[in-house]
Amino acid sequence: MKKLVVNLAKSTFVIALAILSSNSIYAVGDVKVAPIQGSKKARVYIAATQDANVRLTILSQDGKEYLYSEAIENAEDESAYKRVYDFDLLDEGTYKIVAESDSKIVEKDITVSKDGIAVVGENEKFKPYFKIANDKLIVSYLNKESENVNVTFSDKSETFFSDEKVNDVNFMKAYSLADLVAGNYTVSLNSGDSSYNYYFEVK
C-alpha cells in the first residue's frame, strides 16, 4: 500500500525560499523587447542568467504554432543575449516571444502591423522547485496569481495521492517518501492553466 505523509516544510522553508528567490532574480534574466522605429524589427535583450538551459521561442498568439525556437548557449555567462529580429514576413497580428529557463517563463505579447512592432502585454511565471532530501520530497511554488494548487503522485498504474491548497501564494510542503515501494513515480503540480511534472525513482 502506498502511503504519503504530508508536512509543512518549516525546517526547510528558509533554504527553499532562498533558492526560489534566487531563481526568481536570475532565471532567464531581465527580458526586454525594444521595437525599432520605422520598421518591423525589434531588439530582444535577455540579461545574463545563472540558468544554463534557456530557450527563446516565437509563437502564434494561441501558442499552438511555433515560428522560431533557439536554445541560448552559455546563458550563464556574464554577457547578455542581444539580437535583432525582423518580423516583416509575418502577417499582421499578435504574437508571443517566450524566454524559458529551468525555473521561470517570461512571455512578451507583441503586435505586428503596418506601423511596426508594439509590445502590448507581458506575463511571468515561476516554475515549481522540487528536491528530495532525507526521504522527503520538498515542493515549493511561488503562486503569483493565488490560484488553487493541486499536487498529485502517480506510478505507472494509477494516481494514488492528491493534495490541494486553495489560494496559497507561497506553496510549500514536504511529502514523506519513506513508505513508497521501489519504482518510478511522477509528481504533478497544477495551478490554473499551468502544469509541471517531476519524475523520481525509489530504489
N, C-alpha and C positions, 0 to 999 in steps of 0.2 A: 504494500500500500504506500502510495506516495504521500508525503506529508511535508508541509512547509510551515515554518513558524515565522511570523512577521513581527519585527520590532522596529520602532523608530530608531533611526541610526544616530542617536545622540552622541555616542562616543566618537563617531567618525564624521559628525556633521561639520565641524570646523575644517577638517582636512579636505573633505569632498567639496565643501563650499568654496574653499580656496582654489581648488583645481578648476571648479566650474567658473569662478570669477576670472581666473587666469585665461581660460579658454575664451570667455566672452570678450576679453580685450584683444587677444592675439589671433584667435581663429579667423581665418580668411583675411583679417585686417580691414582697415577702412576702405570701403569701395565707393568710388566716385565715377560718375558718367558726366562728362563735360561736352555738350554739343558744340560743334564748330560752326559759327555763324556763316550764313550764306552757302551752306552745303548740307548734304545728308550724311555727314560724318560726325563721329563722336570719339573723344578720347576716353579710354577706360583706364582707371588707376586702381590698383589693389596694393595697399600698403604691405610691407613685409610682415610675414606671419610666422609663428612658431609651429604651425602645422605643415608637415611635409606634403600631405596629399590635398591639393587644391585643384578644383576643376571649374572652368568658366564655360557656361553654356548659354546660347541664344535660342529662345523658344518662341513659338506662337503664343498668343495670349492665353489660350486654353491649356497650354503646357503639353499638348499632345504631339506637336511637330517639332523635331529637333532641326534647327537650321545650321547650327555650328556648335562644336564642342572641342575644348582644348584642355589637356592636362598641363598645369603650370609647373614647370620643373624648377627645382631649387627655390620653392616658395618660402623656405625658412631663411634664405639669405637676406642680408641687410637691404639689398636693393629692392625697390618696389616694382611691381608689374605695370608697364605702361604700353599701351598700344592704341593705334587709331583704327577704328572700324568704319567701313564705308557701307551704308545701308541703301545706296542708290538703286540697287537692283530689286529691293523688296517692295512689295505692294504697299500702298498706304494703309496704315492701321496701327494696332498696338502690339508690342512685343515685350518679352521678358529677357533681361540679362541676369543670369543667375551665377553667383560665385558660391561654391560649396566646398567646405573642408570637412575634416573628421568630426567637428563639433559644432558647426554653425552653417546656416544658409542665409545668404543675403540676396534679395530679389529687387531689381530695379525695373519698373514699368516705363517703357518709352513709346512715344508715338512717332511714326514716320509720315510726313505729309509733304505737300509741295513747298511748304515754307521751311522744311528742315526737320531736325530732331528736337524733341522735347521730353524731359523726364517728368512723368505725371504721377508717379507713385513709387513707394518702396515698402519692403517688408523684411523683417529679420526674425529668424527662428533659431533657437538653440536646440541642439540635439541632446538626448539624454546621456548621462555618464553612467557606465556600468563598470563594476570592479568586484572581483572575487577575492576575499581575504578571510582566512580563519573559518572556512566552511560557511561563509555568508556571502550572498550577492548583494552588494550595495547599489541602489538605483537612485540617482538624483536627476531632477529635471527642473529647469527654470521655465515655468509655465506662464509666460508673459500675458497671455490672454485670459488667464484664470478659467480655463476650460476644464471639464472633467478629465481626470487622468485614470486610465484603466491599464492595469498590468496583468498579463496572463502568462502562465507557464504551460508548456506542452511538450510531449515527446512525439515519437513517430506515429503513435496511435490515437492520442487524444489530448485535449486541453483539460488539465486536471486541477488548475487553480486560477482564480480570478480575484483581483483586488481593485477596488475603485475608490478614488478620492474626489470629492466634489469641490470645485473652485479652489484648488490648492495651488497657490502661486509657486511656492518653493517645495516641490515634492521631494521627499527624502525618506527612504525606507531601507531596512536591511532584512533580507529573507534568508532564513536558515536552510542550508542545503544538506544538513547532516543526515537526514533520513531518506534522501533520494538514492535509488539503486543505480548501479553503474549504467551508463548510457549517454546518449546525446539529447540535449534539450534546447528549446527555443524560448526565449523570453520576449514578449511583445509589449511595447508601450504605445498606447493610442491616446491621442488628445486632439479633439476637433477633427480636422481632416488630415492630420499628420500621424504616421505610423512608423515605428522603428523596431527592428529586430536585433536581438543579441543571442549568439549561439555559444554554448559551452558544453563540455563533456565532464561527466562524473566517472572516475575510474575506480 
